[in-house]
Amino acid sequence: MDVHVVTDPQPNAPGQIILVRHGETAWSLTGQHTGVTDLPLTEHGEQQARAAGESLRGRVFSQVLSSPRTRALTTARLAGFADQVEVEPNLAEWDYGAYEGRTTHDIVAERGPWNIWVDGVPPGATPGETAADVQRRALMVISRVRADVEAGSDVLLFAHAHMLRAFAAAWVLLPPEAGQIFTLSTSTLSALGYEHAEPVIALWNASRL
């Protein structure tokens, strides 16, 4: 007689969250804090965005989300995702308040040793955000995409250096100020996922996947 062995189907392997920092802008070149200021990409930044798209070519994403800022949306569109990208307001860059447009060098010269992840931005008419504020927004995006990733789908996010550093820290369950341990260059790609059901950083600050 024939014997049929019935096995339980294997669950889908988890997917990944692919993070793309936007291409170069005039202020990323000078090191000026760029939060709410809506700068375009430089010509080199546009080239970087297209190169990122080449690395992503052929991958299928259940969601493609972008910060509402022009530099992130343009990167998404030049990378080849104009037809799929959706604006996710919670992916906007850190609101630097009174430090918008200023460099770390200038801020330190004015007030002495300073770390935005710990010290934040000064209160006032434009108080800006704390690291905890930014991480709370990152956690809201994680809540939006987690089910897809756990079901085996990949998700693609286009955003900014500080936001994506905060996002990575939130993903691996680190406190808000831990975003300072990461570095992120323009138009680089990173990947977050799972290993043995634990959240991990699979790739960071790479030129290609």
VORO-95724 format. One record per atom (N, C-alpha, C): x, y, z; chain; atom name; residue number from 1. Coordinates in Angstrom, 2 decimals. Example, Ala and Ser with C-alpha at 12.3 -4.5 7.8 and 13.67 -1.06 7.14 Angstrom:
13.19|-5.69|7.80|A|N|1
12.30|-4.50|7.80|A|CA|1
13.20|-3.30|7.80|A|C|1
12.85|-2.25|7.08|A|N|2
13.67|-1.06|7.14|A|CA|2
12.90|0.03|7.87|A|C|2
//
This chain:
0.84|-1.19|0.00|A|N|1
0.00|0.00|0.00|A|CA|1
0.88|1.24|0.00|A|C|1
0.35|2.30|-0.57|A|N|2
1.09|3.55|-0.58|A|CA|2
0.99|4.22|0.79|A|C|2
2.09|4.81|1.21|A|N|3
2.12|5.55|2.47|A|CA|3
2.33|7.02|2.16|A|C|3
1.44|7.82|2.61|A|N|4
1.54|9.27|2.40|A|CA|4
1.91|9.94|3.72|A|C|4
3.03|10.60|3.74|A|N|5
3.47|11.30|4.94|A|CA|5
2.97|12.73|4.87|A|C|5
2.21|13.11|5.85|A|N|6
1.68|14.46|5.91|A|CA|6
2.51|15.27|6.89|A|C|6
3.04|16.37|6.43|A|N|7
3.82|17.26|7.31|A|CA|7
3.15|18.61|7.39|A|C|7
3.35|19.26|8.49|A|N|8
2.81|20.62|8.63|A|CA|8
3.54|21.56|7.68|A|C|8
2.81|22.40|6.99|A|N|9
3.49|23.35|6.11|A|CA|9
4.40|24.29|6.90|A|C|9
5.54|24.60|6.31|A|N|10
6.47|25.51|6.96|A|CA|10
5.96|26.94|6.81|A|C|10
6.03|27.69|7.88|A|N|11
5.61|29.09|7.77|A|CA|11
6.56|29.86|6.86|A|C|11
6.05|30.94|6.30|A|N|12
6.90|31.77|5.45|A|CA|12
8.07|32.32|6.25|A|C|12
9.23|32.34|5.63|A|N|13
10.36|33.02|6.26|A|CA|13
10.04|34.51|6.31|A|C|13
10.46|35.18|7.37|A|N|14
10.17|36.62|7.46|A|CA|14
10.80|37.40|6.31|A|C|14
10.19|38.51|5.99|A|N|15
10.75|39.40|4.99|A|CA|15
11.72|40.38|5.62|A|C|15
12.03|41.43|4.90|A|N|16
12.95|42.45|5.39|A|CA|16
12.36|43.84|5.19|A|C|16
12.84|44.77|6.00|A|N|17
12.56|46.18|5.79|A|CA|17
13.82|46.79|5.19|A|C|17
13.73|47.25|3.96|A|N|18
14.87|47.88|3.30|A|CA|18
14.76|49.39|3.51|A|C|18
15.83|49.97|4.03|A|N|19
15.88|51.40|4.31|A|CA|19
16.78|52.09|3.29|A|C|19
16.31|53.18|2.72|A|N|20
17.11|53.97|1.78|A|CA|20
17.15|55.41|2.27|A|C|20
18.35|55.89|2.56|A|N|21
18.48|57.31|2.85|A|CA|21
18.46|58.07|1.52|A|C|21
17.84|59.23|1.52|A|N|22
17.74|60.05|0.30|A|CA|22
19.13|60.41|-0.24|A|C|22
19.17|60.81|-1.50|A|N|23
20.42|61.24|-2.12|A|CA|23
20.91|62.57|-1.58|A|C|23
22.06|62.96|-2.08|A|N|24
22.74|64.16|-1.62|A|CA|24
21.91|65.43|-1.85|A|C|24
21.98|66.35|-0.88|A|N|25
21.43|67.70|-1.03|A|CA|25
22.55|68.71|-0.74|A|C|25
22.28|69.97|-0.99|A|N|26
23.28|71.01|-0.69|A|CA|26
23.62|71.02|0.79|A|C|26
22.62|70.80|1.65|A|N|27
22.88|70.85|3.09|A|CA|27
23.51|69.56|3.61|A|C|27
23.27|68.42|2.98|A|N|28
23.98|67.21|3.42|A|CA|28
25.47|67.36|3.13|A|C|28
25.82|68.11|2.09|A|N|29
27.22|68.37|1.78|A|CA|29
27.88|69.25|2.83|A|C|29
27.15|70.23|3.33|A|N|30
27.73|71.17|4.29|A|CA|30
27.53|70.74|5.74|A|C|30
26.76|69.68|5.97|A|N|31
26.54|69.21|7.33|A|CA|31
25.50|70.00|8.09|A|C|31
24.64|70.74|7.39|A|N|32
23.60|71.50|8.06|A|CA|32
22.42|70.59|8.41|A|C|32
21.88|70.77|9.59|A|N|33
20.73|69.97|10.01|A|CA|33
19.52|70.31|9.14|A|C|33
18.98|69.30|8.49|A|N|34
17.89|69.50|7.53|A|CA|34
16.69|68.69|7.97|A|C|34
15.79|69.34|8.66|A|N|35
14.59|68.67|9.11|A|CA|35
13.40|69.01|8.24|A|C|35
12.76|70.16|8.53|A|N|36
11.55|70.55|7.81|A|CA|36
11.84|71.29|6.51|A|C|36
13.07|71.77|6.34|A|N|37
13.42|72.49|5.11|A|CA|37
13.35|71.54|3.93|A|C|37
12.62|71.95|2.88|A|N|38
12.33|71.01|1.79|A|CA|38
13.30|71.23|0.63|A|C|38
14.50|70.73|0.77|A|N|39
15.53|70.91|-0.25|A|CA|39
15.44|69.85|-1.35|A|C|39
15.79|70.22|-2.58|A|N|40
15.87|69.22|-3.66|A|CA|40
17.19|68.46|-3.60|A|C|40
17.28|67.40|-4.36|A|N|41
18.54|66.70|-4.52|A|CA|41
19.48|67.51|-5.42|A|C|41
20.76|67.36|-5.18|A|N|42
21.73|67.88|-6.14|A|CA|42
21.75|66.96|-7.36|A|C|42
22.45|67.38|-8.39|A|N|43
22.58|66.51|-9.57|A|CA|43
23.23|65.19|-9.18|A|C|43
24.24|65.25|-8.32|A|N|44
24.87|64.01|-7.86|A|CA|44
23.90|63.18|-7.04|A|C|44
23.06|63.85|-6.24|A|N|45
22.05|63.15|-5.46|A|CA|45
21.07|62.39|-6.34|A|C|45
20.70|63.00|-7.47|A|N|46
19.81|62.31|-8.42|A|CA|46
20.50|61.08|-9.00|A|C|46
21.79|61.19|-9.30|A|N|47
22.54|60.03|-9.79|A|CA|47
22.59|58.93|-8.74|A|C|47
22.78|59.33|-7.48|A|N|48
22.80|58.36|-6.39|A|CA|48
21.46|57.61|-6.29|A|C|48
20.36|58.36|-6.43|A|N|49
19.03|57.75|-6.33|A|CA|49
18.82|56.71|-7.43|A|C|49
19.25|57.03|-8.64|A|N|50
19.12|56.06|-9.73|A|CA|50
19.98|54.82|-9.47|A|C|50
21.17|55.02|-8.91|A|N|51
22.04|53.89|-8.60|A|CA|51
21.41|53.01|-7.53|A|C|51
20.77|53.61|-6.54|A|N|52
20.07|52.82|-5.52|A|CA|52
18.98|51.98|-6.17|A|C|52
18.29|52.57|-7.14|A|N|53
17.25|51.83|-7.85|A|CA|53
17.79|50.62|-8.58|A|C|53
18.99|50.74|-9.15|A|N|54
19.60|49.59|-9.82|A|CA|54
19.80|48.45|-8.85|A|C|54
20.21|48.75|-7.64|A|N|55
20.42|47.72|-6.63|A|CA|55
19.12|47.07|-6.20|A|C|55
18.02|47.82|-6.29|A|N|56
16.71|47.30|-5.85|A|CA|56
15.95|46.63|-6.99|A|C|56
16.47|46.73|-8.20|A|N|57
15.76|46.20|-9.37|A|CA|57
15.46|44.71|-9.20|A|C|57
14.22|44.34|-9.50|A|N|58
13.82|42.94|-9.44|A|CA|58
13.21|42.51|-8.12|A|C|58
13.37|43.31|-7.08|A|N|59
12.77|42.96|-5.79|A|CA|59
11.33|43.45|-5.74|A|C|59
10.49|42.67|-5.09|A|N|60
9.07|42.98|-4.98|A|CA|60
8.80|43.42|-3.54|A|C|60
8.08|44.52|-3.38|A|N|61
7.78|45.06|-2.06|A|CA|61
6.27|45.20|-1.88|A|C|61
5.79|44.75|-0.74|A|N|62
4.36|44.87|-0.46|A|CA|62
3.97|46.30|-0.13|A|C|62
4.91|47.06|0.42|A|N|63
4.68|48.48|0.69|A|CA|63
5.95|49.25|0.35|A|C|63
5.77|50.41|-0.26|A|N|64
6.88|51.35|-0.48|A|CA|64
6.43|52.67|0.12|A|C|64
7.10|53.09|1.18|A|N|65
6.70|54.27|1.93|A|CA|65
7.83|55.30|1.91|A|C|65
7.45|56.57|1.89|A|N|66
8.44|57.64|1.87|A|CA|66
8.05|58.76|2.83|A|C|66
9.06|59.38|3.37|A|N|67
8.89|60.66|4.04|A|CA|67
8.21|61.63|3.08|A|C|67
7.47|62.59|3.59|A|N|68
6.85|63.58|2.70|A|CA|68
7.81|64.60|2.12|A|C|68
9.05|64.65|2.60|A|N|69
10.00|65.65|2.12|A|CA|69
10.42|65.36|0.68|A|C|69
10.60|66.42|-0.11|A|N|70
10.92|66.30|-1.53|A|CA|70
12.15|65.43|-1.76|A|C|70
13.18|65.58|-0.94|A|N|71
14.43|64.84|-1.16|A|CA|71
14.23|63.34|-1.04|A|C|71
13.32|62.91|-0.17|A|N|72
13.05|61.48|-0.03|A|CA|72
12.14|60.99|-1.15|A|C|72
11.08|61.74|-1.45|A|N|73
10.15|61.35|-2.51|A|CA|73
10.84|61.31|-3.87|A|C|73
11.70|62.28|-4.13|A|N|74
12.44|62.28|-5.39|A|CA|74
13.35|61.06|-5.49|A|C|74
13.99|60.71|-4.39|A|N|75
14.84|59.52|-4.38|A|CA|75
14.01|58.28|-4.70|A|C|75
12.84|58.17|-4.10|A|N|76
11.97|57.02|-4.36|A|CA|76
11.56|56.95|-5.83|A|C|76
11.21|58.09|-6.39|A|N|77
10.75|58.12|-7.78|A|CA|77
11.88|57.83|-8.76|A|C|77
13.05|58.43|-8.52|A|N|78
14.19|58.18|-9.40|A|CA|78
14.71|56.75|-9.27|A|C|78
14.47|56.14|-8.12|A|N|79
14.86|54.74|-7.92|A|CA|79
13.91|53.77|-8.62|A|C|79
12.81|54.29|-9.16|A|N|80
11.91|53.44|-9.94|A|CA|80
10.61|53.07|-9.27|A|C|80
10.25|53.78|-8.19|A|N|81
9.05|53.39|-7.43|A|CA|81
7.96|54.47|-7.45|A|C|81
7.94|55.27|-8.50|A|N|82
6.96|56.36|-8.59|A|CA|82
5.53|55.85|-8.55|A|C|82
5.29|54.67|-9.13|A|N|83
3.93|54.14|-9.21|A|CA|83
3.47|53.46|-7.93|A|C|83
4.39|53.18|-7.02|A|N|84
4.03|52.43|-5.82|A|CA|84
4.19|53.22|-4.53|A|C|84
5.02|54.25|-4.54|A|N|85
5.36|54.93|-3.30|A|CA|85
4.16|55.64|-2.69|A|C|85
4.04|55.53|-1.37|A|N|86
3.02|56.23|-0.60|A|CA|86
3.72|57.11|0.43|A|C|86
3.16|58.28|0.68|A|N|87
3.72|59.17|1.69|A|CA|87
3.33|58.68|3.08|A|C|87
4.34|58.57|3.95|A|N|88
4.13|58.22|5.35|A|CA|88
4.67|59.36|6.19|A|C|88
3.80|60.21|6.73|A|N|89
4.26|61.40|7.47|A|CA|89
5.20|61.08|8.62|A|C|89
5.04|59.93|9.23|A|N|90
5.89|59.58|10.38|A|CA|90
7.34|59.29|9.99|A|C|90
7.64|59.21|8.69|A|N|91
9.02|59.02|8.25|A|CA|91
9.75|60.35|8.04|A|C|91
9.10|61.46|8.30|A|N|92
9.77|62.76|8.17|A|CA|92
11.00|62.83|9.08|A|C|92
11.96|63.64|8.68|A|N|93
13.18|63.78|9.47|A|CA|93
12.89|64.49|10.79|A|C|93
13.79|64.31|11.72|A|N|94
13.78|64.98|13.02|A|CA|94
13.49|66.48|12.81|A|C|94
12.59|67.01|13.60|A|N|95
12.34|68.46|13.59|A|CA|95
13.36|69.09|14.52|A|C|95
14.31|69.83|13.94|A|N|96
15.42|70.38|14.72|A|CA|96
15.11|71.73|15.37|A|C|96
13.92|72.23|15.18|A|N|97
13.55|73.48|15.83|A|CA|97
14.53|74.60|15.52|A|C|97
15.05|75.24|16.55|A|N|98
15.96|76.38|16.39|A|CA|98
17.30|75.98|15.78|A|C|98
17.59|74.69|15.72|A|N|99
18.86|74.24|15.14|A|CA|99
18.74|73.89|13.66|A|C|99
17.57|74.11|13.09|A|N|100
17.39|73.87|11.66|A|CA|100
18.39|74.70|10.86|A|C|100
19.10|74.04|9.94|A|N|101
20.03|74.71|9.07|A|CA|101
21.40|74.97|9.68|A|C|101
21.59|74.60|10.92|A|N|102
22.87|74.85|11.58|A|CA|102
23.73|73.58|11.59|A|C|102
25.03|73.76|11.65|A|N|103
25.95|72.62|11.70|A|CA|103
26.27|72.29|13.15|A|C|103
26.67|71.05|13.38|A|N|104
27.10|70.65|14.72|A|CA|104
28.27|71.49|15.19|A|C|104
29.19|71.80|14.28|A|N|105
30.36|72.61|14.63|A|CA|105
29.93|73.95|15.21|A|C|105
28.98|74.60|14.56|A|N|106
28.52|75.90|15.03|A|CA|106
27.79|75.80|16.36|A|C|106
27.00|74.75|16.51|A|N|107
26.24|74.57|17.75|A|CA|107
27.19|74.34|18.93|A|C|107
28.19|73.49|18.72|A|N|108
29.18|73.22|19.78|A|CA|108
29.98|74.47|20.12|A|C|108
30.31|75.27|19.11|A|N|109
31.04|76.52|19.36|A|CA|109
30.23|77.47|20.23|A|C|109
28.91|77.39|20.09|A|N|110
28.04|78.30|20.84|A|CA|110
27.76|77.81|22.25|A|C|110
27.54|76.50|22.42|A|N|111
27.06|76.02|23.72|A|CA|111
27.97|75.01|24.39|A|C|111
29.06|74.59|23.71|A|N|112
29.93|73.58|24.28|A|CA|112
29.51|72.19|23.84|A|C|112
30.07|71.14|24.45|A|N|113
29.77|69.77|24.04|A|CA|113
28.27|69.52|23.89|A|C|113
27.90|68.89|22.79|A|N|114
26.48|68.70|22.49|A|CA|114
26.28|67.45|21.67|A|C|114
25.27|66.68|22.02|A|N|115
24.88|65.47|21.30|A|CA|115
23.37|65.51|21.15|A|C|115
22.89|65.60|19.92|A|N|116
21.44|65.76|19.72|A|CA|116
20.65|64.61|20.30|A|C|116
21.23|63.40|20.30|A|N|117
20.50|62.23|20.79|A|CA|117
20.27|62.31|22.30|A|C|117
21.14|63.01|23.00|A|N|118
21.03|63.12|24.46|A|CA|118
20.52|64.50|24.87|A|C|118
21.08|65.54|24.25|A|N|119
20.79|66.91|24.68|A|CA|119
19.60|67.53|23.97|A|C|119
19.24|67.00|22.78|A|N|120
18.11|67.53|22.05|A|CA|120
18.36|68.92|21.51|A|C|120
17.27|69.64|21.28|A|N|121
17.35|70.99|20.74|A|CA|121
16.76|71.95|21.77|A|C|121
17.12|73.23|21.71|A|N|122
16.69|74.16|22.76|A|CA|122
15.18|74.44|22.69|A|C|122
14.57|74.65|23.85|A|N|123
13.16|75.04|23.85|A|CA|123
13.02|76.46|23.34|A|C|123
11.82|76.83|22.98|A|N|124
11.59|78.18|22.49|A|CA|124
10.42|78.21|21.55|A|C|124
10.40|79.22|20.71|A|N|125
9.29|79.37|19.77|A|CA|125
9.21|78.21|18.80|A|C|125
10.38|77.62|18.47|A|N|126
10.41|76.43|17.61|A|CA|126
11.17|75.33|18.35|A|C|126
10.49|74.63|19.27|A|N|127
11.20|73.72|20.18|A|CA|127
11.74|72.46|19.53|A|C|127
11.20|72.03|18.41|A|N|128
11.70|70.81|17.77|A|CA|128
11.31|69.56|18.53|A|C|128
12.02|68.45|18.21|A|N|129
11.71|67.15|18.78|A|CA|129
12.86|66.63|19.63|A|C|129
12.55|65.67|20.49|A|N|130
13.55|64.91|21.23|A|CA|130
13.78|63.58|20.52|A|C|130
14.82|62.86|20.92|A|N|131
15.06|61.53|20.37|A|CA|131
13.88|60.61|20.64|A|C|131
13.27|60.76|21.81|A|N|132
12.10|59.93|22.14|A|CA|132
10.93|60.23|21.21|A|C|132
10.75|61.51|20.85|A|N|133
9.69|61.87|19.90|A|CA|133
9.90|61.19|18.56|A|C|133
11.15|61.21|18.09|A|N|134
11.44|60.62|16.79|A|CA|134
11.26|59.11|16.84|A|C|134
11.68|58.48|17.93|A|N|135
11.50|57.03|18.04|A|CA|135
10.02|56.66|18.10|A|C|135
9.21|57.48|18.75|A|N|136
7.77|57.19|18.78|A|CA|136
7.20|57.15|17.37|A|C|136
7.63|58.07|16.52|A|N|137
7.16|58.05|15.13|A|CA|137
7.67|56.82|14.39|A|C|137
8.93|56.45|14.66|A|N|138
9.48|55.24|14.05|A|CA|138
8.67|54.01|14.45|A|C|138
8.29|53.93|15.70|A|N|139
7.52|52.78|16.18|A|CA|139
6.14|52.71|15.51|A|C|139
5.58|53.86|15.17|A|N|140
4.30|53.87|14.47|A|CA|140
4.45|53.29|13.06|A|C|140
5.57|53.58|12.40|A|N|141
5.81|53.00|11.08|A|CA|141
6.06|51.50|11.21|A|C|141
6.81|51.10|12.23|A|N|142
7.03|49.67|12.46|A|CA|142
5.70|48.94|12.64|A|C|142
4.79|49.54|13.38|A|N|143
3.47|48.93|13.56|A|CA|143
2.75|48.79|12.23|A|C|143
2.96|49.73|11.33|A|N|144
2.29|49.67|10.02|A|CA|144
2.82|48.54|9.15|A|C|144
4.11|48.25|9.24|A|N|145
4.72|47.30|8.29|A|CA|145
5.02|45.93|8.90|A|C|145
4.97|45.79|10.21|A|N|146
5.44|44.56|10.86|A|CA|146
4.70|43.31|10.35|A|C|146
3.40|43.39|10.21|A|N|147
2.64|42.21|9.80|A|CA|147
3.09|41.71|8.43|A|C|147
3.34|42.62|7.50|A|N|148
3.82|42.21|6.18|A|CA|148
5.16|41.50|6.29|A|C|148
6.07|42.06|7.07|A|N|149
7.41|41.47|7.21|A|CA|149
7.32|40.09|7.85|A|C|149
6.52|39.96|8.88|A|N|150
6.39|38.67|9.56|A|CA|150
5.73|37.64|8.66|A|C|150
4.92|38.10|7.70|A|N|151
4.27|37.17|6.76|A|CA|151
5.17|36.81|5.59|A|C|151
6.37|37.39|5.52|A|N|152
7.32|37.02|4.47|A|CA|152
7.50|38.04|3.37|A|C|152
6.86|39.20|3.48|A|N|153
6.99|40.23|2.45|A|CA|153
8.09|41.22|2.80|A|C|153
8.68|41.81|1.77|A|N|154
9.65|42.89|1.97|A|CA|154
8.94|44.23|1.89|A|C|154
9.45|45.19|2.63|A|N|155
8.92|46.55|2.68|A|CA|155
10.08|47.50|2.40|A|C|155
9.81|48.60|1.70|A|N|156
10.84|49.55|1.32|A|CA|156
10.50|50.93|1.87|A|C|156
11.47|51.54|2.56|A|N|157
11.26|52.86|3.15|A|CA|157
12.32|53.83|2.65|A|C|157
11.88|55.03|2.26|A|N|158
12.77|56.11|1.86|A|CA|158
12.65|57.23|2.89|A|C|158
13.77|57.59|3.51|A|N|159
13.70|58.61|4.55|A|CA|159
15.06|59.26|4.74|A|C|159
15.39|59.60|5.97|A|N|160
16.49|60.50|6.30|A|CA|160
17.44|59.87|7.32|A|C|160
18.60|60.48|7.48|A|N|161
19.64|59.88|8.31|A|CA|161
19.20|59.68|9.76|A|C|161
18.79|60.75|10.42|A|N|162
18.43|60.60|11.83|A|CA|162
17.18|59.75|12.02|A|C|162
16.18|59.93|11.16|A|N|163
14.98|59.12|11.28|A|CA|163
15.31|57.64|11.11|A|C|163
16.10|57.30|10.11|A|N|164
16.39|55.88|9.87|A|CA|164
17.29|55.30|10.95|A|C|164
18.16|56.11|11.53|A|N|165
18.95|55.64|12.67|A|CA|165
18.04|55.38|13.87|A|C|165
17.08|56.27|14.10|A|N|166
16.11|56.05|15.17|A|CA|166
15.26|54.82|14.89|A|C|166
14.92|54.62|13.62|A|N|167
14.11|53.47|13.23|A|CA|167
14.86|52.16|13.51|A|C|167
16.14|52.13|13.15|A|N|168
16.93|50.92|13.38|A|CA|168
17.04|50.61|14.87|A|C|168
17.27|51.65|15.68|A|N|169
17.35|51.44|17.13|A|CA|169
16.03|50.90|17.67|A|C|169
14.92|51.46|17.19|A|N|170
13.61|50.99|17.64|A|CA|170
13.37|49.55|17.23|A|C|170
13.80|49.18|16.02|A|N|171
13.58|47.82|15.51|A|CA|171
14.27|46.78|16.38|A|C|171
15.48|47.07|16.83|A|N|172
16.23|46.10|17.65|A|CA|172
16.08|46.38|19.14|A|C|172
15.04|47.13|19.48|A|N|173
14.61|47.31|20.87|A|CA|173
15.62|48.07|21.73|A|C|173
16.34|49.00|21.11|A|N|174
17.26|49.86|21.83|A|CA|174
16.56|51.17|22.22|A|C|174
17.04|51.85|23.25|A|N|175
16.42|53.12|23.65|A|CA|175
16.66|54.21|22.62|A|C|175
15.90|55.30|22.69|A|N|176
15.99|56.35|21.66|A|CA|176
17.40|56.87|21.41|A|C|176
18.15|57.11|22.49|A|N|177
19.48|57.70|22.33|A|CA|177
20.48|56.76|21.65|A|C|177
20.12|55.48|21.51|A|N|178
21.03|54.53|20.86|A|CA|178
21.17|54.78|19.37|A|C|178
20.31|55.61|18.79|A|N|179
20.47|55.94|17.38|A|CA|179
21.82|56.56|17.08|A|C|179
22.47|57.11|18.10|A|N|180
23.77|57.75|17.88|A|CA|180
24.88|56.77|17.52|A|C|180
24.68|55.47|17.75|A|N|181
25.75|54.50|17.47|A|CA|181
25.81|54.11|16.00|A|C|181
24.82|54.54|15.22|A|N|182
24.79|54.22|13.79|A|CA|182
25.26|55.44|12.99|A|C|182
25.78|55.17|11.82|A|N|183
26.09|56.23|10.87|A|CA|183
25.42|55.89|9.55|A|C|183
25.06|56.90|8.78|A|N|184
24.30|56.62|7.56|A|CA|184
24.62|57.67|6.50|A|C|184
25.21|57.24|5.41|A|N|185
25.58|58.13|4.32|A|CA|185
24.42|58.32|3.35|A|C|185
24.50|59.35|2.51|A|N|186
23.43|59.59|1.56|A|CA|186
23.28|58.44|0.58|A|C|186
22.04|58.13|0.27|A|N|187
21.66|57.14|-0.74|A|CA|187
22.18|55.74|-0.46|A|C|187
22.44|55.44|0.81|A|N|188
22.85|54.08|1.16|A|CA|188
21.64|53.22|1.47|A|C|188
21.87|51.89|1.46|A|N|189
20.82|50.92|1.70|A|CA|189
21.15|50.10|2.94|A|C|189
20.12|49.81|3.70|A|N|190
20.25|48.99|4.90|A|CA|190
19.08|48.02|4.93|A|C|190
19.21|46.96|5.71|A|N|191
18.16|45.95|5.78|A|CA|191
17.95|45.50|7.23|A|C|191
16.71|45.51|7.65|A|N|192
16.31|45.01|8.97|A|CA|192
15.47|43.76|8.78|A|C|192
15.59|42.83|9.70|A|N|193
14.80|41.60|9.57|A|CA|193
14.78|40.83|10.87|A|C|193
14.67|39.52|10.73|A|N|194
14.60|38.63|11.89|A|CA|194
15.63|37.50|11.74|A|C|194
16.15|37.06|12.86|A|N|195
16.93|35.83|12.92|A|CA|195
16.47|35.07|14.15|A|C|195
15.94|33.85|13.93|A|N|196
15.39|33.05|15.04|A|CA|196
14.37|33.87|15.84|A|C|196
13.50|34.55|15.12|A|N|197
12.40|35.34|15.69|A|CA|197
12.86|36.59|16.42|A|C|197
14.16|36.88|16.41|A|N|198
14.66|38.09|17.06|A|CA|198
14.94|39.17|16.00|A|C|198
14.54|40.41|16.26|A|N|199
14.81|41.49|15.29|A|CA|199
16.31|41.77|15.19|A|C|199
16.80|41.89|13.96|A|N|200
18.23|42.11|13.73|A|CA|200
18.44|43.16|12.65|A|C|200
19.65|43.69|12.63|A|N|201
20.12|44.52|11.52|A|CA|201
20.93|43.62|10.60|A|C|201
20.40|43.33|9.44|A|N|202
21.04|42.39|8.52|A|CA|202
22.10|43.05|7.64|A|C|202
21.94|44.35|7.39|A|N|203
22.86|45.09|6.53|A|CA|203
22.75|46.56|6.92|A|C|203
23.91|47.27|6.88|A|N|204
23.84|48.67|7.28|A|CA|204
24.77|49.52|6.44|A|C|204
24.25|50.68|5.98|A|N|205
25.03|51.72|5.31|A|CA|205
25.82|51.18|4.13|A|C|205
25.15|50.39|3.30|A|N|206
25.82|49.74|2.17|A|CA|206
25.47|50.44|0.86|A|C|206
26.36|50.31|-0.12|A|N|207
26.08|50.89|-1.42|A|CA|207
25.19|49.99|-2.27|A|C|207
25.16|48.69|-1.93|A|N|208
24.31|47.74|-2.64|A|CA|208
23.77|46.71|-1.66|A|C|208
22.64|46.12|-2.01|A|N|209
22.09|45.05|-1.18|A|CA|209
22.88|43.75|-1.40|A|C|209
//
